Amino acid sequence: MSATLRIHRGSGEPGREVYLGQQRLGTLTSEVTEFPIIPGRHVLELKLGSFHSNPAHFDAREGELIEYDLVDDPDAVLPMLLGRAVKLVRTNAR
């Protein structure tokens, strides 16, 4: 029983690590990367060294496709210090 998490890397760097909570799912190696996930409530975050995205909270149902785009964060303040130069945007919210 699973759902699918799909992330569109966009202009983000390849090699960002994908985390659901404390669990590392893998890395963004392609323009579009998919991961099977268990249904339930999750916190998604992408990391690249000391840089990380904003946390994205979502609920996944059995068989559901959860889709996010990685985009530049125009609201980032001092991104070199805070590491929040990108953010995750849900593209197929229910």
MIMAR-625200 format. One record per residue (C-alpha): y, x, z; residue number from 1. Coordinates in Angstrom, 3 decimals. Layout:
N
pt py:Y px:X pz:Z nr:NUM .
...
# end
This chain:
94
pt py:0.000 px:0.000 pz:0.000 nr:1 .
pt py:3.274 px:1.563 pz:-1.069 nr:2 .
pt py:6.732 px:1.222 pz:-2.529 nr:3 .
pt py:8.446 px:3.677 pz:-4.883 nr:4 .
pt py:11.589 px:5.705 pz:-4.241 nr:5 .
pt py:13.319 px:6.818 pz:-7.463 nr:6 .
pt py:16.272 px:9.223 pz:-7.366 nr:7 .
pt py:18.502 px:10.009 pz:-10.352 nr:8 .
pt py:19.856 px:13.538 pz:-9.801 nr:9 .
pt py:22.903 px:13.197 pz:-12.042 nr:10 .
pt py:25.167 px:16.210 pz:-11.610 nr:11 .
pt py:23.431 px:17.227 pz:-8.381 nr:12 .
pt py:21.724 px:20.585 pz:-8.209 nr:13 .
pt py:17.981 px:20.794 pz:-8.842 nr:14 .
pt py:16.033 px:21.857 pz:-5.791 nr:15 .
pt py:17.579 px:19.436 pz:-3.316 nr:16 .
pt py:14.990 px:18.486 pz:-0.729 nr:17 .
pt py:14.299 px:14.790 pz:-0.137 nr:18 .
pt py:13.765 px:13.570 pz:3.440 nr:19 .
pt py:12.809 px:10.179 pz:4.842 nr:20 .
pt py:13.759 px:10.540 pz:8.471 nr:21 .
pt py:12.195 px:13.840 pz:9.556 nr:22 .
pt py:9.503 px:13.764 pz:6.822 nr:23 .
pt py:10.076 px:15.993 pz:3.791 nr:24 .
pt py:8.923 px:14.200 pz:0.630 nr:25 .
pt py:9.565 px:17.011 pz:-1.880 nr:26 .
pt py:12.334 px:18.302 pz:-4.125 nr:27 .
pt py:14.408 px:16.938 pz:-6.981 nr:28 .
pt py:12.967 px:18.883 pz:-9.889 nr:29 .
pt py:13.835 px:16.540 pz:-12.758 nr:30 .
pt py:16.697 px:14.289 pz:-13.796 nr:31 .
pt py:14.659 px:11.423 pz:-12.311 nr:32 .
pt py:12.169 px:12.030 pz:-9.501 nr:33 .
pt py:9.858 px:9.440 pz:-7.919 nr:34 .
pt py:8.039 px:9.419 pz:-4.595 nr:35 .
pt py:5.556 px:6.893 pz:-3.203 nr:36 .
pt py:6.696 px:5.706 pz:0.230 nr:37 .
pt py:5.296 px:3.359 pz:2.826 nr:38 .
pt py:7.008 px:-0.023 pz:3.211 nr:39 .
pt py:9.408 px:-0.346 pz:6.118 nr:40 .
pt py:12.830 px:0.735 pz:7.323 nr:41 .
pt py:13.887 px:4.229 pz:6.252 nr:42 .
pt py:16.740 px:6.749 pz:6.389 nr:43 .
pt py:17.032 px:8.831 pz:3.208 nr:44 .
pt py:18.841 px:12.159 pz:3.059 nr:45 .
pt py:18.989 px:15.028 pz:0.563 nr:46 .
pt py:19.423 px:18.642 pz:1.674 nr:47 .
pt py:20.190 px:21.906 pz:-0.090 nr:48 .
pt py:20.504 px:24.723 pz:2.426 nr:49 .
pt py:23.291 px:23.737 pz:4.812 nr:50 .
pt py:24.536 px:21.025 pz:2.414 nr:51 .
pt py:23.339 px:17.458 pz:2.787 nr:52 .
pt py:24.078 px:14.011 pz:1.432 nr:53 .
pt py:25.209 px:11.043 pz:3.425 nr:54 .
pt py:22.262 px:9.266 pz:5.088 nr:55 .
pt py:21.213 px:6.119 pz:3.216 nr:56 .
pt py:19.500 px:3.345 pz:5.191 nr:57 .
pt py:17.172 px:0.904 pz:3.423 nr:58 .
pt py:14.205 px:-1.410 pz:3.862 nr:59 .
pt py:11.319 px:-1.128 pz:1.394 nr:60 .
pt py:8.859 px:-3.935 pz:0.718 nr:61 .
pt py:5.349 px:-3.526 pz:-0.653 nr:62 .
pt py:5.494 px:-2.786 pz:-4.397 nr:63 .
pt py:9.295 px:-2.537 pz:-4.438 nr:64 .
pt py:11.225 px:0.046 pz:-6.449 nr:65 .
pt py:14.070 px:1.599 pz:-4.429 nr:66 .
pt py:16.505 px:3.402 pz:-6.719 nr:67 .
pt py:19.397 px:5.742 pz:-5.876 nr:68 .
pt py:21.875 px:7.836 pz:-7.852 nr:69 .
pt py:23.151 px:11.147 pz:-6.495 nr:70 .
pt py:26.897 px:11.255 pz:-7.195 nr:71 .
pt py:29.897 px:13.385 pz:-6.242 nr:72 .
pt py:31.560 px:12.189 pz:-3.051 nr:73 .
pt py:35.304 px:11.802 pz:-3.703 nr:74 .
pt py:35.843 px:11.027 pz:0.000 nr:75 .
pt py:34.399 px:14.344 pz:1.182 nr:76 .
pt py:36.724 px:16.151 pz:3.554 nr:77 .
pt py:36.196 px:19.913 pz:3.633 nr:78 .
pt py:32.808 px:19.656 pz:1.880 nr:79 .
pt py:32.211 px:23.390 pz:2.249 nr:80 .
pt py:32.275 px:22.949 pz:6.032 nr:81 .
pt py:30.707 px:19.508 pz:6.357 nr:82 .
pt py:28.230 px:19.801 pz:3.500 nr:83 .
pt py:28.881 px:16.289 pz:2.219 nr:84 .
pt py:30.020 px:16.918 pz:-1.341 nr:85 .
pt py:27.488 px:14.407 pz:-2.720 nr:86 .
pt py:26.391 px:10.969 pz:-1.695 nr:87 .
pt py:23.561 px:8.568 pz:-2.459 nr:88 .
pt py:24.426 px:5.237 pz:-4.101 nr:89 .
pt py:21.844 px:2.445 pz:-4.287 nr:90 .
pt py:21.590 px:1.223 pz:-7.873 nr:91 .
pt py:19.204 px:-1.710 pz:-7.480 nr:92 .
pt py:20.050 px:-3.339 pz:-4.152 nr:93 .
pt py:18.487 px:-6.742 pz:-3.607 nr:94 .
# end
